[in-house]
């Protein structure tokens, strides 16, 4: 038993020692576990901090990138705004003078034709400058008082594309006194009816009437009450019933705006507009009426008709050039409007920022859009000079044709001085020009097709020469039907003079106007003119010597005096043969026969 007890005691001691070792190991283990836990917690904290720092770095990098973009965008905007500011200062400096000129233009200049308008406008400008009132250099009323989108809209509703018609459209759009339109050709009436009745943006309709219309009074009352536009034709004499309307004698009654027409009191709509129109350009109006209306004169001039014909021939022969010109006009209008809209949106976005500007996506998106649009506009504006140069170069080729067309129309207009029945309207002539340009009615033009993609400038010039020739053919054939036989030859000679007054597409030089003037007005032009260098052997009277002296000064006869001096005897025979005629009546008859044979 004793050995067993000793062994038990030994085992108990070992067990105690092992237990003590276990306690020590558990203590160490607990310490290590707590340490691992502590390190793990620290690791989690460090990872979280690392993620936070990484996010913060990304956010800082994003803000730095946005800051750079913001500075760049605002820098480019600053340059553009500085240019606009300089332009605004110049505009403010000339604002008073420009406004005075514009007001005078709208109030007083509408009655006159295009040439007299230019003269008056220049006189007013010089007068203001003499009084130290600055005006914009080469102020364009069309650009100053209208925007390109307006002009495009007017063109789309059949307003002729020339400066005179644009000026008149501005007056009809900005009038203070109701317009009285002088429209011999009917172009203004067509434009107004199209603009009011076929315009999606127009809330008003136009009613067409005249003083001879039985329903005139009813149309007037309806337009006054509902705010429609009223077109009154043939106003060579004004019906007194319109006096209260032209004077705008409105009054308020029980909160309603009323006007008296005849014996009736009618509601007056502020949207009401009346256009008075006459086709008689020679009509005279009383000073009383002139003080109550705004005159708008649509009588065609050489420049306005030439511009219309130039537009017609460009649209027909060079549609791509005409499209480039239209696109350029749109560029000046639409893109500038878009830029102004984006600028306003940017200012509103900057003003509404309540937090950090770098965190506002609306501002950044607006800036990016504005920069992109501004870059696009600048690129196109830089190319606009090249486009305009190309358009001008191409248009210059067709300008002689347009001037010829204008001369032919005014020749037709002057035919009425020969016979009162010779009346040819502008629509008749414009239709004639359209037929000349149309391959369906002009078989000679159809043979020179322009459908080939590789068409050369030579083909365009050949087509232009055909158009030019056909214009004279059509004019003579269609007009000659209504002329007396004795007037056909003078009319043909006048057309020939018009043809020779402009350089042809084939390169033929124009007729020298000095030679034409000498031929037509030889006696009056040579009166009192000396003839130095005339050979003394020639027995010429004073008038003949003066005429020869004037003739020798023309370039075509610069060598005349030398020929006279070297061939005096031969010229003397001519002079004696001319001066010894015994029957002046036979001479006059021979001259008449010669003219008829021509």
NUBAMI-261772 format. One line per 3 residues: for each residue x negated, y, z of C-alpha. Coordinates in steps of 0.25 Angstrom, whole numbers, plus 2048, in hexadecimal, padded with zeros to 3 digits. Layout:
N
X Y Z; ...
end
This chain:
598
800 800 800; 7F4 809 804; 7EF 809 7F5
7FC 80C 7F0; 7FE 818 7F9; 7F0 81D 7F6
7F4 81C 7E7; 801 823 7EA; 7FA 82E 7F1
7F0 830 7E5; 7FC 830 7DB; 803 83B 7E4
7F6 843 7E4; 7F5 842 7D5; 803 845 7D3
802 852 7DC; 7F5 856 7D4; 7FD 853 7C7
809 85B 7CC; 7FF 867 7CF; 7F9 866 7C2
807 865 7BC; 80B 872 7C3; 7FF 879 7BF
801 875 7B0; 810 879 7B1; 80B 886 7B7
802 888 7AC; 80D 884 7A2; 817 88D 7A8
80C 898 7A7; 809 895 798; 818 894 795
81B 8A1 79B; 80E 8A7 793; 813 8A0 786
821 8A6 788; 81B 8B4 78B; 812 8B3 77F
81E 8AE 777; 826 8BA 77B; 81A 8C3 778
81A 8BD 76A; 828 8BF 768; 827 8CE 76C
81B 8CF 763; 822 8C9 757; 82E 8D2 75A
825 8DE 75B; 81E 8D9 74E; 82B 8D8 747
82F 8E6 74C; 822 8EC 748; 823 8E5 73A
831 8EB 738; 82C 8F8 73D; 821 8F8 733
82B 8F4 728; 834 900 72C; 828 909 72D
823 905 71F; 831 906 71A; 832 914 720
825 918 71A; 829 913 70D; 836 91B 70E
82E 927 713; 825 927 707; 831 925 6FD
839 930 704; 82D 93A 703; 82B 936 6F5
839 938 6F1; 83B 944 6F9; 82E 949 6F3
833 947 6E5; 840 94E 6E9; 839 959 6EF
832 95C 6E2; 83F 95C 6DA; 846 964 6E5
83B 96E 6E4; 83D 96F 6D5; 84C 971 6D7
849 97B 6E2; 841 983 6D8; 84B 982 6CE
856 986 6D8; 84E 992 6DC; 84D 996 6CD
85C 994 6CB; 85F 99D 6D7; 856 9A7 6D2
85E 9A8 6C5; 86B 9A4 6CB; 871 9B2 6CA
86D 9B5 6BC; 871 9A7 6B7; 87F 9A8 6BE
881 9B6 6B8; 87E 9B1 6AA; 886 9A5 6AC
892 9AD 6B1; 891 9B7 6A5; 890 9AB 69C
89D 9A4 6A1; 8A5 9B1 6A2; 8A1 9B9 695
899 9B1 68B; 8A3 9A7 686; 8AA 9AF 67C
89D 9B1 673; 896 9A7 66A; 889 9A0 66D
880 9AA 667; 886 9B6 66E; 887 9AE 67B
877 9AC 67A; 875 9BB 678; 87E 9BF 683
878 9B5 68D; 86A 9BB 689; 86F 9C9 68B
874 9C6 699; 867 9BE 69D; 85F 9CA 698
868 9D4 6A0; 866 9CC 6AD; 857 9CB 6AB
856 9DA 6A9; 85E 9DB 6B7; 854 9D2 6BE
85E 9C7 6BF; 857 9BA 6BC; 85D 9AF 6B3
858 9A1 6AF; 850 9A1 6A3; 857 99B 697
864 999 69F; 86D 98F 699; 87B 991 69C
87F 983 698; 875 97D 6A2; 878 987 6AD
887 986 6AD; 889 977 6A9; 883 96A 6AC
87F 95F 6A2; 88A 955 6A7; 894 960 6A4
88F 962 696; 88E 953 693; 89D 953 698
8A1 95E 68E; 89A 957 683; 8A1 94A 686
8AE 952 684; 8AB 957 676; 8A5 965 67A
89B 968 66E; 88C 967 672; 887 975 671
883 980 67A; 88F 989 676; 899 97E 67A
892 97B 687; 892 98A 68B; 8A1 98A 688
8A4 97E 690; 89D 984 69C; 8A6 990 69A
8B2 988 69A; 8AE 980 6A6; 8A9 98C 6AF
8B4 997 6AB; 8BA 9A0 6B5; 8C4 9A6 6AB
8CB 99C 6A2; 8C4 999 695; 8C9 99F 687
8C2 996 67D; 8BF 99A 66E; 8BE 98D 667
8BF 98E 658; 8BA 97F 656; 8C3 979 660
8B7 972 667; 8BA 979 675; 8C8 974 674
8C4 965 671; 8BA 966 67D; 8C4 96B 687
8CF 961 683; 8C5 955 684; 8BE 95A 691
8CB 95C 698; 8D4 950 693; 8C9 945 690
8C0 948 69C; 8C0 93E 6A8; 8BB 948 6B1
8C6 953 6AE; 8D2 953 6B7; 8D9 95D 6AE
8DF 95B 6A1; 8E0 966 696; 8ED 96B 690
8EC 971 682; 8F5 97B 67E; 8F7 989 677
900 995 678; 908 990 66D; 90B 983 674
919 983 679; 915 97B 685; 909 985 688
910 98B 695; 913 97D 69A; 904 979 698
8FF 985 69F; 908 983 6AB; 905 974 6AC
8F6 977 6AB; 8F6 982 6B6; 8FE 979 6BF
8F6 96C 6BD; 8E8 972 6BB; 8E7 96D 6AC
8DE 974 6A2; 8E5 97B 697; 8E0 97E 689
8E7 989 682; 8E4 98B 673; 8E6 996 669
8E5 9A1 674; 8E2 9AD 66A; 8ED 9B4 671
8EF 9B1 680; 8FD 9AE 686; 900 9B8 691
905 9AD 69A; 8F6 9A8 69C; 8F3 9B6 6A2
8F5 9B1 6B1; 8ED 9A4 6AE; 8E1 9AB 6A8
8E1 9B5 6B3; 8E3 9AA 6BD; 8EE 9B1 6C4
8F0 9A6 6CF; 8F7 9A8 6DD; 8FA 9A0 6E9
909 99D 6ED; 90C 994 6F9; 8FE 98D 6F8
8FF 98B 6E9; 8F7 991 6DE; 900 997 6D3
8FF 99F 6C6; 90A 9A6 6BF; 90B 9A2 6B0
916 9AA 6A9; 922 9AA 6B3; 91E 99D 6BA
915 99B 6C6; 90D 98E 6C4; 903 987 6CD
8F5 989 6C9; 8EB 97E 6CA; 8DC 982 6CC
8D8 978 6C2; 8E0 97F 6B6; 8D8 983 6AA
8DC 98A 69D; 8D4 98B 691; 8D8 995 686
8D3 992 678; 8D3 998 66A; 8CD 994 65D
8CC 9A2 657; 8BE 9A7 65A; 8C2 9B5 655
8CD 9B7 65F; 8CD 9C3 667; 8D2 9C3 675
8D6 9CF 67E; 8CC 9D4 689; 8D7 9D1 693
8D6 9C2 68F; 8C7 9C2 68E; 8C6 9C6 69C
8CF 9BA 6A1; 8C8 9AF 699; 8BB 9A9 697
8B8 9A8 688; 8B1 99B 683; 8AD 99C 674
8AB 98F 66D; 8A9 995 65F; 89E 98D 659
890 994 656; 885 990 64D; 87D 98A 659
888 983 660; 88D 97C 653; 87F 979 64F
87D 972 65D; 88A 96A 65B; 885 965 64D
878 962 653; 87E 959 65E; 887 952 653
87B 94F 64A; 873 94A 656; 87E 941 65B
880 93B 64D; 871 93A 648; 869 939 655
872 934 660; 866 92F 668; 861 93E 669
86F 943 66D; 870 938 677; 862 93C 67D
867 94B 67E; 874 947 685; 86C 93E 68F
863 949 692; 86F 952 695; 874 947 69E
867 946 6A5; 867 955 6A8; 875 954 6AE
877 946 6B4; 86A 943 6BA; 869 951 6C0
877 94F 6C6; 873 942 6CC; 866 948 6D2
86E 953 6D9; 878 948 6DE; 86C 940 6E4
865 94C 6EA; 872 950 6F1; 874 941 6F6
865 942 6FB; 867 94E 702; 874 949 709
86D 93C 70D; 861 944 713; 86B 94D 71A
873 941 720; 867 939 725; 869 937 734
85D 92D 737; 84F 92B 731; 84F 92F 723
846 924 71F; 851 91A 724; 85C 920 71B
85E 918 70F; 868 922 709; 85D 92D 708
853 923 702; 85C 91D 6F8; 861 92B 6F3
852 930 6F2; 84E 924 6EA; 85A 926 6E1
857 935 6DF; 849 933 6DC; 84C 928 6D2
856 931 6CB; 84D 93D 6CC; 842 935 6C5
84B 930 6BB; 850 93E 6B8; 842 944 6B8
83D 939 6AE; 849 93C 6A5; 847 94B 6A6
839 94A 6A2; 83D 942 696; 848 94C 693
83E 956 68C; 83A 94B 683; 848 948 680
84C 956 67E; 840 958 674; 844 94C 66C
853 951 66C; 84F 95F 668; 845 959 65D
850 950 657; 85B 95B 658; 852 965 651
853 95C 645; 862 95D 644; 863 96C 648
862 971 63A; 86F 968 637; 876 96E 642
873 97C 63E; 877 979 630; 884 973 636
887 980 63D; 884 989 631; 88D 981 629
899 982 633; 897 991 634; 897 992 625
8A4 98B 625; 8A9 994 62F; 8A5 9A0 627
8AD 99B 61B; 8B9 9A1 621; 8B4 9AF 61D
8B5 9AB 60E; 8C3 9A5 60F; 8CC 9A5 61B
8D0 996 618; 8C2 991 61A; 8C3 98C 628
8BA 981 62D; 8BA 97D 63C; 8AF 978 644
8B5 96B 647; 8B6 969 638; 8A7 96C 636
8A3 963 642; 8AB 958 63C; 8A3 95A 62F
896 959 637; 89B 94C 63D; 89E 946 630
891 94A 62A; 88A 943 636; 893 936 635
88E 92B 62C; 89C 927 629; 89F 934 622
891 937 61D; 88D 92C 614; 880 932 611
87C 931 61F; 881 923 621; 876 91F 617
86B 923 621; 86E 91A 62C; 868 91E 63A
86B 910 640; 85D 90B 63E; 855 90B 64B
849 910 643; 84F 91C 63D; 845 926 63A
845 935 63B; 845 936 62B; 852 92F 62B
858 939 635; 853 944 62C; 859 93E 620
867 93C 628; 866 94B 62C; 864 94F 61E
870 947 619; 878 94D 625; 874 95B 621
878 959 612; 885 952 615; 889 95D 61F
888 967 613; 88F 95D 60A; 89B 95B 613
89C 96A 617; 89D 96E 608; 8A6 963 604
8B0 964 610; 8B0 973 610; 8B0 975 601
8BD 96F 600; 8C3 97B 607; 8BB 986 600
8BF 98E 5F3; 8B7 98A 5E7; 8B0 998 5E7
8AB 996 5F5; 8A5 988 5F3; 898 98D 5ED
895 998 5F8; 898 98E 603; 88E 984 5FC
884 98F 5FC; 886 992 60A; 885 983 60E
878 983 606; 873 98F 60D; 876 987 61B
86F 97B 616; 862 983 612; 862 98B 61F
85D 97E 627; 852 975 625; 856 968 620
852 95A 625; 84A 958 618; 842 964 61C
847 96E 612; 844 97C 618; 850 985 61B
854 991 612; 84C 99E 616; 857 9A7 61C
84F 9B4 617; 851 9AF 609; 85F 9AC 60A
862 9BA 611; 85A 9C1 605; 862 9B9 5FB
870 9BD 602; 86C 9CB 606; 861 9CF 5FC
866 9DD 5FA; 868 9E1 608; 85C 9DA 60E
852 9E0 603; 858 9EE 605; 84C 9F8 607
842 9ED 606; 835 9F0 600; 82D 9E8 5F5
81E 9EA 5F7; 816 9E3 5EC; 821 9E4 5E1
81B 9E5 5D3; 81E 9F3 5CE; 820 9EE 5C0
82E 9E8 5C4; 839 9F1 5C2; 841 9EE 5CE
84B 9F8 5D5; 84A 9FB 5E4; 854 9F0 5E8
84D 9E5 5E0; 83F 9E9 5E5; 845 9E8 5F4
84B 9DA 5F1; 83E 9D5 5EB; 836 9DB 5F7
83F 9D4 601; 83F 9C7 5F9; 830 9C7 5F9
82F 9C6 608; 836 9B9 609; 82D 9AD 60A
832 9A6 5FE; 82F 9B3 5F5; 822 9B7 5FC
81A 9B6 5EE; 825 9BE 5E6; 81D 9CB 5E6
811 9C4 5E0; 819 9BD 5D6; 81F 9CA 5D2
812 9D1 5D1; 80C 9C6 5C8; 818 9C4 5BF
81D 9D3 5BE; 821 9D2 5AF; 829 9C5 5B1
830 9CB 5BD; 833 9D8 5B5; 83A 9D0 5AA
843 9CA 5B5; 846 9D8 5BB; 849 9DE 5AE
852 9D3 5AA; 859 9D4 5B7; 85B 9E3 5B7
85F 9E4 5A8; 86C 9DC 5A9; 877 9E3 5A1
883 9DC 5A7; 883 9DB 5B7; 891 9D4 5B7
88A 9C9 5AE; 87F 9C8 5B8; 888 9C7 5C4
890 9BC 5BC; 884 9B4 5BA; 880 9B5 5C9
88E 9B0 5CD; 88D 9A4 5C3; 87F 9A1 5C9
885 9A1 5D7; 890 998 5D3; 887 98E 5CC
87F 98D 5D9
end
